[in-house]
Structures are given as C-alpha cells and as structure tokens.
Amino acid sequence: MRENNVRRGLTLFNSARFFEAHEALEDVWRALPRTSAAKKHLQGLVQLAVPFHHESRGNLRGARSVLDRALRNLTGAEMSFPTLDLGQLRADMADWQRHLAGAAPRPAPPQIAAHKP
C-alpha cells in the first residue's frame, strides 16, 4: 500500500499537481515509524512539492527556503528510493535554485523520474 501511495504522489507531482502530491506523500510519511531511515528521505519528497506550489503563487522566498530543506532531507535517499533517478532530480533542482534566486530563466516543470533501464 505504501508503494502505491508513493507512486500516486509522484504521478501527481509529475502532473504539476503539487498541492495534491504533497498531501498524498505526506499521508505515507505520517504512517512511517519515527525510527525509519526512509522517513527523513520521504519528508524530502513531501517538501519537494511545496516550492513549486509557492512559486506558482509568487512566493519565491518561501519556495527557495523549502527547496533547500527538501534537498537536505533527500541527502542519501538513494537507499530509500533506489528506483528514482535522484541524480537527475538534483541537477534539475539546481536549475530551479538558480531561477528562484533570480539568476536564471524559469526551467521546465520538474519531474521525478525512475532510472532508465
């Protein structure tokens, strides 16, 4: 059930439905035991939806702050999400960090992809 709910959250994220993605992933995050190593990493995915919701409403400062926290919480997440292409996600998020800092044009909408076979 957890995996299906995470998949649903990622599908919502990739459809630019960031608020709904946050809610779906947060439900899974809340259900994990506090001692679970995956809890912090899933928190990073939960948080990752927030900056794009903020950005869509013009709250760039809030978007920058939450994006930085999300990326910190995704440090080492490869062990929790081995099928996700977190290297590409981090590269894409670096483009968004530059945009949110006013140093680059707006990138393409973010996607969380699986590794290509």
Helices and strands as residue ranges (DSSP letters): H 2-14, H 18-31, H 37-56, H 60-73, G 77-79, H 86-100
